[in-house]
Structure formats: structure tokens, C-alpha cells
Amino acid sequence: MSHTYSQPTAKPTAKVAATGIAGSVAIVLIWVAGQFGVDMPAEVAAALTAIIAFAAGYMKKSES
């Protein structure tokens, strides 16, 4: 099954950008926490990153 999407530009939508930026910020915050002695299993860090990225994409309004 092939789907073709018509987009006026290759620029990501605001929701996609928010998700990507939030994921990156979460990773940096987890690294900073590690520098302050907070020990976190890799699985927990990955889950936290995914949750923060999802939340940012969910809260960002869609472009209409």
C-alpha cells in the first residue's frame, strides 16, 4: 500500500520540530543530571526521553 502526501515544502511541521527539540533537550538534561551524580539506568533515560518528546508533540498545536 503506497501513500502519497502532498506537502508544499519539506519543512517539518511545528509538532515534528517540537518533538525533535524536546527529545534532544531531554537527553542533555539527563546528561547534566549524570554530571551531578544522578545514576539512571539507560532504559529509564530512554523512556524519559520518549515521554518528554511525546508530551511536547502532544501539547504543540497543529498548524492549520
Beta strands, then each sheet from edge to edge (+ up, - down):
end
